[in-house]
Amino acid sequence: MELPQVELRPLERADLPLLARWLAEPLVRRWWNDDPAEVAAQYGPSIDGDDPTAVYLGVHAGEPFGFVQVYRFDDEPGSLAELSAVCPVPPGALGIDYLVGEPSARGRGLGAAMIAAAVARGFADHPDATGVLVPVVTANEASWRALRRAGATWYADGEMAPDNPVDSRQHVVHRFVR
């Protein structure tokens, strides 16, 4: 399946109300436990360059539809320790988190295309990274299916703290390799 064309545009402070709306959207809220009222505190440091996590909007046909962040596990010691308990994490490995916020954009391959674009951008921005590891709650089937459509393969599974406390600790980890 050929993926649609998606561009990544750096998230700006002017985009925070849109991101807050997406985080309040029921399907997104189900899997992301970020408080929509706290988007400036959560993502402002990345926008301002005070946090090394890169944050982007996924854009298709000129319209933003989703959000993705790219980070190095080395910059997130807690996440690195937790993931390392489940599987080997190569030095310099990247991680991504993503959401399709616009309900009308779901089921069209845009999430997979945004993921693929984020992986390509992460590899371009971090030439020493050999892989991207993405843990997802096993029950979030749409998320890990999008990872597979984007080119990821299953890497490991195990227990990790879920983003949303109502979820199971069981996660599946997918991997992209350079």
Backbone as a printed PyTorch tensor [residue, N CA C, xyz], in Angstrom:
tensor([[[  0.8450,  -1.1830,   0.0000],
         [  0.0000,   0.0000,   0.0000],
         [  0.8890,   1.2430,   0.0000]],

        [[  0.6630,   2.1020,  -0.9600],
         [  1.4070,   3.3580,  -1.0100],
         [  0.7950,   4.3410,  -0.0240]],

        [[  1.6680,   4.9930,   0.7380],
         [  1.2020,   5.9330,   1.7450],
         [  0.9640,   7.3050,   1.1120]],

        [[ -0.0090,   8.0550,   1.6450],
         [ -0.2440,   9.4060,   1.1300],
         [  0.9220,  10.3360,   1.4500]],

        [[  0.9920,  11.4420,   0.7460],
         [  2.0330,  12.4420,   0.9880],
         [  1.7140,  13.2120,   2.2640]],

        [[  2.6790,  13.2610,   3.1520],
         [  2.5390,  13.9830,   4.4090],
         [  3.8010,  14.7980,   4.6240]],

        [[  3.6260,  16.0190,   5.0860],
         [  4.7510,  16.8660,   5.4690],
         [  4.7460,  17.0170,   6.9750]],

        [[  5.9240,  17.2390,   7.5250],
         [  6.0400,  17.5700,   8.9420],
         [  6.3760,  19.0450,   9.0480]],

        [[  5.6100,  19.7550,   9.8620],
         [  5.8730,  21.1640,  10.1180],
         [  6.1470,  21.3250,  11.6000]],

        [[  7.2490,  22.0060,  11.9570],
         [  7.5230,  22.1990,  13.3810],
         [  6.3280,  22.8280,  14.1000]],

        [[  6.0210,  22.2750,  15.2610],
         [  4.9490,  22.8120,  16.0970],
         [  5.3400,  24.2080,  16.5580]],

        [[  4.3930,  25.1320,  16.5300],
         [  4.6040,  26.5030,  16.9880],
         [  3.6320,  26.7820,  18.1290]],

        [[  3.9410,  27.7970,  18.8990],
         [  3.0390,  28.1640,  20.0080],
         [  1.6310,  28.4630,  19.5140]],

        [[  1.5080,  29.0270,  18.3240],
         [  0.1840,  29.3210,  17.7700],
         [ -0.6260,  28.0460,  17.5030]],

        [[  0.0530,  26.8860,  17.4440],
         [ -0.6240,  25.6030,  17.2070],
         [ -1.1360,  24.9540,  18.4890]],

        [[ -0.7660,  25.4850,  19.6350],
         [ -1.1220,  24.8300,  20.9020],
         [ -2.6280,  24.7000,  21.1160]],

        [[ -3.4730,  25.6770,  20.7380],
         [ -4.9170,  25.4590,  20.8810],
         [ -5.4190,  24.2760,  20.0340]],

        [[ -4.8720,  24.1060,  18.8470],
         [ -5.2400,  22.9630,  18.0120],
         [ -4.8260,  21.6630,  18.6830]],

        [[ -3.5910,  21.6130,  19.1830],
         [ -3.1320,  20.4040,  19.8690],
         [ -3.9840,  20.1290,  21.1050]],

        [[ -4.3560,  21.1530,  21.8430],
         [ -5.2270,  20.9730,  23.0080],
         [ -6.5760,  20.3940,  22.5910]],

        [[ -7.1180,  20.8730,  21.4810],
         [ -8.3910,  20.3280,  20.9830],
         [ -8.2430,  18.8540,  20.6410]],

        [[ -7.1360,  18.5150,  19.9780],
         [ -6.9230,  17.1180,  19.6280],
         [ -6.7780,  16.2400,  20.8640]],

        [[ -6.0410,  16.7330,  21.8650],
         [ -5.8500,  15.9480,  23.0860],
         [ -7.1500,  15.7460,  23.8490]],

        [[ -8.1250,  16.6150,  23.6530],
         [ -9.4340,  16.4800,  24.2950],
         [-10.3840,  15.6000,  23.4800]],

        [[-10.0370,  15.3020,  22.2380],
         [-10.8780,  14.4840,  21.3760],
         [-10.9620,  13.0760,  21.9830]],

        [[-12.1580,  12.4770,  22.0610],
         [-12.3310,  11.2210,  22.8100],
         [-11.3850,  10.0780,  22.4380]],

        [[-11.1650,   9.8110,  21.1610],
         [-10.2860,   8.6850,  20.8240],
         [ -8.8360,   8.9770,  21.2070]],

        [[ -8.4020,  10.2040,  21.0070],
         [ -7.0460,  10.5690,  21.4110],
         [ -6.9350,  10.5030,  22.9310]],

        [[ -7.9010,  11.0740,  23.6170],
         [ -7.9010,  11.0910,  25.0860],
         [ -7.8320,   9.6770,  25.6500]],

        [[ -8.4360,   8.7330,  24.9240],
         [ -8.4290,   7.3420,  25.3620],
         [ -7.0030,   6.8110,  25.5340]],

        [[ -6.0990,   7.1980,  24.6380],
         [ -4.7480,   6.6430,  24.6470],
         [ -3.6910,   7.6120,  25.1700]],

        [[ -3.9370,   8.9140,  25.1190],
         [ -2.9890,   9.9250,  25.6120],
         [ -3.5560,  10.4870,  26.8930]],

        [[ -2.7700,  10.5380,  27.9130],
         [ -3.2360,  11.0500,  29.1980],
         [ -2.7350,  12.4730,  29.4540]],

        [[ -2.3840,  13.2010,  28.3890],
         [ -1.9340,  14.5870,  28.5400],
         [ -3.1410,  15.4790,  28.7950]],

        [[ -3.0060,  16.4020,  29.7220],
         [ -4.0600,  17.3510,  30.0380],
         [ -4.0850,  18.4360,  28.9610]],

        [[ -5.1960,  18.5760,  28.2290],
         [ -5.2540,  19.6060,  27.1870],
         [ -4.9840,  21.0160,  27.7140]],

        [[ -5.2660,  21.2590,  28.9740],
         [ -5.0260,  22.5860,  29.5530],
         [ -3.5450,  22.8450,  29.8140]],

        [[ -2.7190,  21.8160,  29.7130],
         [ -1.2950,  21.9390,  30.0370],
         [ -0.3770,  21.8420,  28.8130]],

        [[ -0.9200,  22.0530,  27.6040],
         [ -0.0860,  21.8730,  26.4170],
         [  1.1000,  22.8240,  26.3760]],

        [[  0.9310,  24.0450,  26.8510],
         [  2.0500,  25.0020,  26.8230],
         [  3.1770,  24.5270,  27.7290]],

        [[  2.8320,  24.0400,  28.9120],
         [  3.8630,  23.5350,  29.8340],
         [  4.5000,  22.2620,  29.2970]],

        [[  3.7060,  21.4140,  28.6570],
         [  4.1990,  20.1260,  28.1610],
         [  5.0820,  20.2830,  26.9190]],

        [[  4.6380,  21.0740,  25.9610],
         [  5.3090,  21.1260,  24.6550],
         [  6.0330,  22.4440,  24.3800]],

        [[  5.7610,  23.4780,  25.1740],
         [  6.4370,  24.7570,  24.9920],
         [  7.9520,  24.6700,  25.0540]],

        [[  8.5230,  23.9300,  26.0170],
         [  9.9890,  23.8300,  26.0570],
         [ 10.5980,  23.2530,  24.7690]],

        [[  9.9180,  22.3140,  24.1300],
         [ 10.4300,  21.7810,  22.8590],
         [ 10.3260,  22.8210,  21.7590]],

        [[  9.2190,  23.5570,  21.7280],
         [  9.0410,  24.6110,  20.7310],
         [ 10.1300,  25.6690,  20.8980]],

        [[ 10.4240,  26.0180,  22.1490],
         [ 11.3900,  27.0800,  22.4480],
         [ 12.8480,  26.6240,  22.3620]],

        [[ 13.0880,  25.3350,  22.1650],
         [ 14.4460,  24.8220,  22.0830],
         [ 15.0790,  24.5040,  23.4220]],

        [[ 14.2840,  24.5250,  24.4930],
         [ 14.7990,  24.2140,  25.8330],
         [ 14.7350,  22.7240,  26.1540]],

        [[ 14.0770,  21.9510,  25.3240],
         [ 13.9670,  20.4930,  25.4670],
         [ 14.3600,  19.9060,  24.1190]],

        [[ 15.1840,  18.8520,  24.0880],
         [ 15.6660,  18.3340,  22.8090],
         [ 14.6340,  17.5630,  21.9860]],

        [[ 13.4530,  17.2910,  22.5450],
         [ 12.4280,  16.5810,  21.7820],
         [ 11.9400,  17.4620,  20.6420]],

        [[ 11.9160,  16.8950,  19.4320],
         [ 11.4150,  17.6090,  18.2570],
         [  9.9140,  17.3500,  18.1470]],

        [[  9.1320,  18.4090,  17.9370],
         [  7.6790,  18.2870,  17.8780],
         [  7.1740,  18.8530,  16.5530]],

        [[  6.2620,  18.1070,  15.9120],
         [  5.7820,  18.4530,  14.5800],
         [  4.2810,  18.2370,  14.4560]],

        [[  3.7020,  18.9710,  13.5280],
         [  2.3650,  18.6770,  13.0560],
         [  2.4990,  17.8840,  11.7650]],

        [[  1.6710,  16.8760,  11.6180],
         [  1.5470,  16.1900,  10.3380],
         [  0.5690,  16.9750,   9.4890]],

        [[  0.9510,  17.2720,   8.2480],
         [  0.1410,  18.0950,   7.3530],
         [ -0.0790,  17.3290,   6.0540]],

        [[ -1.3370,  17.2800,   5.6210],
         [ -1.6950,  16.6400,   4.3520],
         [ -2.5820,  17.6120,   3.5790]],

        [[ -2.2480,  17.8530,   2.3180],
         [ -3.0070,  18.7590,   1.4550],
         [ -3.1810,  20.1260,   2.1210]],

        [[ -2.1280,  20.5760,   2.8170],
         [ -2.1290,  21.8850,   3.4380],
         [ -2.8310,  21.9760,   4.7750]],

        [[ -3.4120,  20.8800,   5.2480],
         [ -4.1740,  20.8870,   6.4960],
         [ -3.5010,  20.0250,   7.5560]],

        [[ -3.2940,  20.5600,   8.7590],
         [ -2.7460,  19.7350,   9.8380],
         [ -3.7790,  18.6990,  10.2920]],

        [[ -3.3050,  17.5090,  10.5660],
         [ -4.2030,  16.4320,  10.9860],
         [ -3.6830,  15.6600,  12.1920]],

        [[ -2.3900,  15.7860,  12.5000],
         [ -1.8230,  14.9750,  13.5760],
         [ -0.5860,  15.6070,  14.1770]],

        [[ -0.0980,  14.9500,  15.1920],
         [  1.0400,  15.4270,  15.9720],
         [  2.0080,  14.2620,  16.1450]],

        [[  3.3030,  14.5780,  16.0870],
         [  4.3250,  13.5610,  16.3280],
         [  5.5070,  14.2210,  17.0220]],

        [[  6.1060,  13.4800,  17.9470],
         [  7.3360,  13.9570,  18.5890],
         [  8.4060,  12.8920,  18.4170]],

        [[  9.6360,  13.3710,  18.2320],
         [ 10.7940,  12.5070,  18.0210],
         [ 11.8170,  12.8450,  19.0980]],

        [[ 12.3240,  11.8290,  19.7680],
         [ 13.2700,  12.0510,  20.8680],
         [ 14.2840,  10.9290,  20.9190]],

        [[ 15.3820,  11.2110,  21.5970],
         [ 16.4060,  10.1940,  21.8620],
         [ 16.1010,   9.5900,  23.2280]],

        [[ 16.1200,   8.2930,  23.3190],
         [ 15.9100,   7.6560,  24.6220],
         [ 16.9820,   8.0840,  25.6130]],

        [[ 18.1910,   8.3950,  25.1200],
         [ 19.2610,   8.8670,  26.0120],
         [ 18.8740,  10.1620,  26.7300]],

        [[ 17.9660,  10.9440,  26.1290],
         [ 17.5120,  12.1980,  26.7460],
         [ 16.3510,  11.9820,  27.7170]],

        [[ 15.8380,  10.7690,  27.7730],
         [ 14.6870,  10.4240,  28.6210],
         [ 15.0620,   9.2450,  29.5120]],

        [[ 15.8530,   9.4690,  30.5710],
         [ 16.3830,   8.3530,  31.3670],
         [ 15.3190,   7.4210,  31.9460]],

        [[ 14.1990,   7.9600,  32.3590],
         [ 13.1380,   7.1040,  32.9020],
         [ 12.5710,   6.1730,  31.8500]],

        [[ 12.2980,   6.7090,  30.6620],
         [ 11.7830,   5.8860,  29.5570],
         [ 12.8200,   4.8730,  29.1060]],

        [[ 14.0750,   5.2890,  29.0660],
         [ 15.1500,   4.3800,  28.6820],
         [ 15.2460,   3.2160,  29.6550]],

        [[ 15.2030,   3.4860,  30.9480],
         [ 15.2940,   2.4180,  31.9490],
         [ 14.1280,   1.4590,  31.8330]],

        [[ 12.9350,   1.9960,  31.6530],
         [ 11.7580,   1.1290,  31.5670],
         [ 11.8000,   0.2720,  30.3060]],

        [[ 12.1490,   0.8660,  29.1700],
         [ 12.2190,   0.1060,  27.9250],
         [ 13.3450,  -0.9180,  27.9710]],

        [[ 14.4610,  -0.5590,  28.5920],
         [ 15.5980,  -1.4840,  28.7030],
         [ 15.2550,  -2.7390,  29.5000]],

        [[ 14.2570,  -2.6450,  30.3610],
         [ 13.8180,  -3.8250,  31.1120],
         [ 13.0180,  -4.7870,  30.2320]],

        [[ 12.5540,  -4.3000,  29.0740],
         [ 11.7410,  -5.1100,  28.1680],
         [ 12.5640,  -5.6430,  26.9980]],

        [[ 13.5170,  -4.8380,  26.5110],
         [ 14.2680,  -5.2280,  25.3180],
         [ 15.5830,  -4.4590,  25.2540]],

        [[ 16.5280,  -4.9360,  24.4500],
         [ 17.7660,  -4.1720,  24.2580],
         [ 17.4700,  -2.8430,  23.5610]],

        [[ 18.0610,  -1.7750,  24.0640],
         [ 17.9160,  -0.4460,  23.4630],
         [ 19.2940,  -0.0250,  22.9750]],

        [[ 19.4870,   0.0050,  21.6570],
         [ 20.8030,   0.3860,  21.1370],
         [ 21.1690,   1.8040,  21.5420]],

        [[ 22.4510,   2.0850,  21.7390],
         [ 22.8650,   3.4590,  22.0490],
         [ 22.3620,   4.4250,  20.9780]],

        [[ 21.8530,   5.5510,  21.4110],
         [ 21.3660,   6.5600,  20.4810],
         [ 20.0060,   6.2790,  19.8730]],

        [[ 19.3270,   5.2180,  20.3280],
         [ 18.0200,   4.8830,  19.7560],
         [ 17.0450,   6.0400,  19.9330]],

        [[ 16.1900,   6.1920,  18.9410],
         [ 15.1550,   7.2150,  18.9630],
         [ 13.8190,   6.5910,  19.3440]],

        [[ 12.9160,   7.4360,  19.7990],
         [ 11.5370,   7.0510,  20.0420],
         [ 10.6320,   8.0790,  19.4020]],

        [[  9.4050,   7.6700,  19.1170],
         [  8.4030,   8.6070,  18.6180],
         [  7.0880,   8.3520,  19.3530]],

        [[  6.3070,   9.4040,  19.4720],
         [  4.9280,   9.3350,  19.9440],
         [  4.1100,  10.0970,  18.9140]],

        [[  2.8960,   9.6680,  18.6700],
         [  2.1160,  10.2500,  17.5830],
         [  0.6280,  10.1270,  17.8730]],

        [[ -0.1200,  10.9850,  17.2280],
         [ -1.5730,  10.9060,  17.2860],
         [ -2.1560,  11.5060,  16.0220]],

        [[ -3.2780,  10.9740,  15.6010],
         [ -4.0740,  11.5660,  14.5310],
         [ -5.2220,  12.2620,  15.2370]],

        [[ -5.1950,  13.5820,  15.2290],
         [ -6.1560,  14.3580,  15.9990],
         [ -7.4520,  14.6460,  15.2790]],

        [[ -7.4060,  14.7950,  13.9730],
         [ -8.6140,  15.0910,  13.2120],
         [ -9.3560,  13.7910,  12.9210]],

        [[-10.5590,  13.6270,  13.4570],
         [-11.3120,  12.3910,  13.2200],
         [-11.4800,  12.0530,  11.7450]],

        [[-11.6470,  13.0590,  10.8880],
         [-11.8370,  12.8030,   9.4530],
         [-10.5710,  12.2830,   8.7810]],

        [[ -9.4340,  12.3710,   9.4530],
         [ -8.1620,  11.9160,   8.8800],
         [ -7.8780,  10.4520,   9.1890]],

        [[ -8.6560,   9.8490,  10.0520],
         [ -8.3960,   8.4580,  10.4560],
         [ -8.8190,   7.4690,   9.3720]],

        [[ -8.0860,   6.3570,   9.3050],
         [ -8.4330,   5.2970,   8.3760],
         [ -8.0440,   5.5790,   6.9390]],

        [[ -7.1960,   6.5610,   6.7150],
         [ -6.7930,   6.9440,   5.3620],
         [ -5.3030,   6.7510,   5.1100]],

        [[ -4.5870,   6.1640,   6.0710],
         [ -3.1510,   5.9540,   5.9180],
         [ -2.3110,   7.1490,   6.3150]],

        [[ -2.9410,   8.2300,   6.7690],
         [ -2.1890,   9.4290,   7.1240],
         [ -1.3350,   9.2240,   8.3660]],

        [[ -1.8260,   8.4670,   9.3350],
         [ -1.0370,   8.1890,  10.5350],
         [  0.2380,   7.4360,  10.1870]],

        [[  0.1120,   6.3930,   9.3600],
         [  1.2910,   5.6310,   8.9430],
         [  2.2570,   6.5100,   8.1640]],

        [[  1.7330,   7.3770,   7.3040],
         [  2.5940,   8.2720,   6.5260],
         [  3.3110,   9.2620,   7.4380]],

        [[  2.6090,   9.7630,   8.4560],
         [  3.2380,  10.6940,   9.4020],
         [  4.3310,   9.9800,  10.1930]],

        [[  4.0710,   8.7520,  10.6010],
         [  5.0680,   7.9650,  11.3250],
         [  6.3070,   7.7700,  10.4440]],

        [[  6.0960,   7.3640,   9.1940],
         [  7.2310,   7.1510,   8.2840],
         [  8.0260,   8.4360,   8.0960]],

        [[  7.3270,   9.5680,   7.9720],
         [  8.0160,  10.8550,   7.8110],
         [  8.8110,  11.1970,   9.0650]],

        [[  8.2530,  10.9090,  10.2370],
         [  8.9510,  11.2050,  11.5000],
         [ 10.1900,  10.3350,  11.6540]],

        [[ 10.0980,   9.0760,  11.2600],
         [ 11.2540,   8.1860,  11.3370],
         [ 12.3520,   8.6960,  10.3950]],

        [[ 11.9700,   9.0490,   9.1720],
         [ 12.9590,   9.5700,   8.2130],
         [ 13.5970,  10.8550,   8.7400]],

        [[ 12.7920,  11.7320,   9.3190],
         [ 13.3150,  12.9930,   9.8680],
         [ 14.2450,  12.7130,  11.0440]],

        [[ 13.8450,  11.7780,  11.9100],
         [ 14.6860,  11.4200,  13.0510],
         [ 16.0370,  10.8880,  12.6030]],

        [[ 16.0420,  10.0080,  11.6110],
         [ 17.3110,   9.4690,  11.1040],
         [ 18.1520,  10.5730,  10.4580]],

        [[ 17.5200,  11.4970,   9.7470],
         [ 18.2600,  12.5990,   9.1210],
         [ 18.8610,  13.5220,  10.1780]],

        [[ 18.1060,  13.7970,  11.2310],
         [ 18.5730,  14.7110,  12.2760],
         [ 19.5570,  14.0660,  13.2500]],

        [[ 19.5580,  12.7390,  13.2990],
         [ 20.4240,  11.9980,  14.2340],
         [ 21.1640,  10.9070,  13.4530]],

        [[ 22.2040,  11.2730,  12.7160],
         [ 22.8900,  10.3020,  11.8540],
         [ 23.4980,   9.1170,  12.6010]],

        [[ 23.7070,   9.2520,  13.9190],
         [ 24.2700,   8.1430,  14.6840],
         [ 23.1980,   7.1600,  15.1650]],

        [[ 21.9390,   7.5040,  15.0220],
         [ 20.8660,   6.6060,  15.4720],
         [ 20.7390,   5.4300,  14.5110]],

        [[ 20.7330,   4.2400,  15.0690],
         [ 20.6060,   3.0400,  14.2320],
         [ 19.1940,   2.4950,  14.2300]],

        [[ 18.3460,   2.9840,  15.1380],
         [ 16.9880,   2.4680,  15.1860],
         [ 16.0370,   3.4010,  15.8940]],

        [[ 14.7560,   3.1490,  15.6500],
         [ 13.6630,   3.8380,  16.3310],
         [ 12.8250,   2.7520,  16.9850]],

        [[ 12.6380,   2.8610,  18.2920],
         [ 11.8320,   1.8870,  19.0360],
         [ 10.5640,   2.5790,  19.5080]],

        [[  9.4330,   1.8940,  19.3350],
         [  8.1450,   2.4890,  19.6720],
         [  7.3160,   1.4960,  20.4860]],

        [[  7.2530,   1.6880,  21.8130],
         [  6.3780,   0.8440,  22.6220],
         [  4.9380,   1.3650,  22.5740]],

        [[  3.9970,   0.4510,  22.4270],
         [  2.5760,   0.7990,  22.3450],
         [  1.8010,  -0.1990,  23.2070]],

        [[  0.8150,   0.2930,  23.9350],
         [ -0.0610,  -0.6070,  24.6870],
         [ -0.6260,  -1.6320,  23.7080]],

        [[ -0.5220,  -2.9010,  24.0540],
         [ -0.9380,  -3.9710,  23.1530],
         [ -2.3770,  -3.7960,  22.6820]],

        [[ -3.2470,  -3.3100,  23.5300],
         [ -4.6580,  -3.1450,  23.1640],
         [ -4.8830,  -2.0620,  22.1190]],

        [[ -3.9210,  -1.1740,  21.9000],
         [ -4.0790,  -0.1040,  20.9190],
         [ -3.6820,  -0.6280,  19.5380]],

        [[ -4.5170,  -1.5010,  19.0250],
         [ -4.2310,  -2.1890,  17.7790],
         [ -4.0650,  -1.2390,  16.5960]],

        [[ -4.8740,  -0.2030,  16.5260],
         [ -4.7660,   0.7450,  15.4070],
         [ -3.3870,   1.3970,  15.3840]],

        [[ -2.8360,   1.6580,  16.5590],
         [ -1.5310,   2.3030,  16.6350],
         [ -0.4290,   1.3830,  16.1340]],

        [[ -0.4060,   0.1410,  16.6150],
         [  0.6980,  -0.7030,  16.1650],
         [  0.4980,  -1.1870,  14.7350]],

        [[ -0.7240,  -1.2100,  14.2460],
         [ -0.9300,  -1.5310,  12.8230],
         [ -0.4030,  -0.3850,  11.9500]],

        [[ -0.5940,   0.8680,  12.3980],
         [ -0.0370,   2.0090,  11.6570],
         [  1.4860,   1.9230,  11.6230]],

        [[  2.0900,   1.5120,  12.7290],
         [  3.5490,   1.3380,  12.7510],
         [  3.9870,   0.3230,  11.7010]],

        [[  3.2720,  -0.7780,  11.6010],
         [  3.6320,  -1.8020,  10.6150],
         [  3.4470,  -1.2930,   9.1930]],

        [[  2.3640,  -0.5550,   8.9440],
         [  2.1610,   0.0090,   7.5980],
         [  3.2760,   0.9970,   7.2580]],

        [[  3.8430,   1.6380,   8.2870],
         [  4.9280,   2.6000,   8.0710],
         [  6.2840,   1.9160,   7.8840]],

        [[  6.3420,   0.6000,   8.0930],
         [  7.5900,  -0.1280,   7.8650],
         [  8.2430,  -0.7160,   9.0980]],

        [[  7.6140,  -0.6040,  10.2610],
         [  8.1850,  -1.1650,  11.4880],
         [  7.9490,  -2.6660,  11.5450]],

        [[  8.7800,  -3.3260,  12.3150],
         [  8.5940,  -4.7490,  12.5910],
         [  8.5120,  -4.9590,  14.1020]],

        [[  7.8520,  -6.0420,  14.4720],
         [  7.7620,  -6.4010,  15.8910],
         [  9.1770,  -6.6300,  16.4100]],

        [[  9.4240,  -6.1590,  17.6370],
         [ 10.7480,  -6.2700,  18.2380],
         [ 10.6860,  -6.9910,  19.5840]],

        [[  9.7050,  -6.6670,  20.4080],
         [  9.6220,  -7.2600,  21.7440],
         [  8.2350,  -6.9910,  22.3160]],

        [[  7.9600,  -7.6360,  23.4340],
         [  6.7670,  -7.2890,  24.1900],
         [  7.0610,  -7.5030,  25.6570]],

        [[  6.3200,  -6.7880,  26.4840],
         [  6.5240,  -6.8990,  27.9220],
         [  5.7340,  -5.8340,  28.6580]],

        [[  5.9390,  -5.7930,  29.9450],
         [  5.1850,  -4.8630,  30.7790],
         [  5.9120,  -3.5320,  30.9410]],

        [[  5.1360,  -2.4600,  30.7400],
         [  5.6150,  -1.0930,  30.9350],
         [  4.4520,  -0.2860,  31.4920]],

        [[  4.7530,   0.8290,  32.1190],
         [  3.6910,   1.7070,  32.6040],
         [  2.9650,   2.3050,  31.4060]],

        [[  1.6420,   2.2240,  31.3810],
         [  0.9030,   2.7980,  30.2540],
         [  0.8020,   4.3140,  30.3720]],

        [[  0.6310,   4.9830,  29.2350],
         [  0.4050,   6.4310,  29.2430],
         [ -0.8840,   6.7620,  29.9890]],

        [[ -1.9000,   5.9480,  29.7750],
         [ -3.1770,   6.1460,  30.4480],
         [ -3.2970,   5.0730,  31.5300]],

        [[ -3.4520,   5.4630,  32.7880],
         [ -3.4630,   4.4800,  33.8780],
         [ -4.5750,   3.4370,  33.8020]],

        [[ -5.5850,   3.6510,  32.9530],
         [ -6.6540,   2.6470,  32.8380],
         [ -6.2180,   1.4570,  31.9860]],

        [[ -5.1000,   1.5940,  31.2760],
         [ -4.6630,   0.5380,  30.3640],
         [ -3.8390,  -0.5320,  31.0580]],

        [[ -3.7540,  -1.6490,  30.3890],
         [ -2.9050,  -2.7520,  30.8130],
         [ -1.4410,  -2.3270,  30.7210]],

        [[ -0.6050,  -2.9750,  31.4850],
         [  0.8360,  -2.7310,  31.4070],
         [  1.4600,  -3.4350,  30.1950]],

        [[  0.7380,  -4.3170,  29.5590],
         [  1.2830,  -5.0940,  28.4450],
         [  1.4800,  -4.2050,  27.2170]],

        [[  2.7220,  -4.1780,  26.7280],
         [  3.0850,  -3.3860,  25.5630],
         [  3.7120,  -4.2700,  24.4950]],

        [[  3.6240,  -3.8230,  23.2720],
         [  4.3620,  -4.4040,  22.1630],
         [  5.3120,  -3.3030,  21.6780]],

        [[  6.5430,  -3.6740,  21.3730],
         [  7.5440,  -2.7270,  20.9060],
         [  7.8340,  -3.0210,  19.4430]],

        [[  7.7220,  -1.9850,  18.6280],
         [  8.0610,  -2.1060,  17.2060],
         [  9.3580,  -1.3460,  16.9470]],

        [[ 10.0390,  -1.7390,  15.8680],
         [ 11.3570,  -1.1590,  15.5810],
         [ 11.4770,  -0.8120,  14.1050]],

        [[ 12.0760,   0.3310,  13.8680],
         [ 12.5260,   0.7360,  12.5380],
         [ 14.0500,   0.7000,  12.5880]],

        [[ 14.6750,   0.2050,  11.5490],
         [ 16.1420,   0.2200,  11.4740],
         [ 16.5580,   1.0620,  10.2840]],

        [[ 17.7240,   1.6540,  10.4290],
         [ 18.2460,   2.5180,   9.3640],
         [ 18.5750,   1.6760,   8.1500]]])
